[in-house]
Amino acid sequence: MVKKEALSEDMLFELADFFKNFGDTTRIKILCAISEGELCVGDIAEKINVSQTALSHQLKLLKSAKLVKARKDGKNIFYSLDDDHVKKIIEVGLDHINE
């Protein structure tokens, strides 16, 4: 629900910046892939058919936006959605497109 009072310029900027992260097909593919469960970099790259170099760059952006989180296990890093809000945003977007 959008708040009734006007949002500050800073909040509007942050919101626009947040939604920019959803404006890239590769980042959406990553989010959809890990929405099914935690995956390591190699598995994500294979699942969405991108190089690990390109994937690492996108994961860095998604992590800095707090859309994904990482867990290190030995030499492997596993990624998952940061929280259920991210999955809900994707689901709502898909619902809107499918109407």
Order of alpha helices (4+ residues) and beta strands (2+ residues): alpha-alpha-beta-alpha-alpha-beta-beta-alpha
